[in-house]
Amino acid sequence: MNPQTQHPPSAARKPKLLASSAQRGFTMVEIMIAIMIIGLGLASSAICLRIGMIQNDMARSTTYVTQVLQDEAEQIRLLNWSALQNLTTTATFTASDSITFPSIDPDKFTFTREINNIIGESGLKQIRLTARWSGIKNDAHELSMVFNYAENGMHDYYYGIRP
């Protein structure tokens, strides 16, 4: 016989035995732990997403309210002293048509204006603009802007009667 054509002994041709049952795959305990870890990760992601949406809504609403209050303050600052005195002391107002904000429902906001005399000061008024609204979780929010208006202030100096 030619040594090159010899076949290995039959013991060498035996098929490999399968691995023992402890090494074949994952156990149920390992699978359950992996599922719990994945579930915890997904739940954490959902919580973070919800918190992010709430904060985004709060930032969007605060920006809108700030623009509306600033616009109303500028409208009041354009009035002369006699026109300011003709305004009612307490009133509600709405956002001007020039202020449009995507994905904001203007009906969920309430804007109020209060004009008060400052005690001991003639010719000086305090104006408080307030906005109230509820967020995604129906929690109440409020933002106020307070400023003073003087009778012979800059508006009257530049555009009104000069002393």
Secondary structure, 3 states (H helix, E strand, C coil): CCHHHCCCCCCCCCCCCCCCHHHCCCCHHHHHHHHHHHHHHHHHHHHHHHHHHHHHHHHHHHHHHHHHHHHHHHHHHCCCHHHHHHCCCEEEECCCCCCCCCCCCHHHEEEEEEEEECCCCCCEEEEEEEEEEECCCCCEEEEEEEEEEECCCHHHHHHCCCC
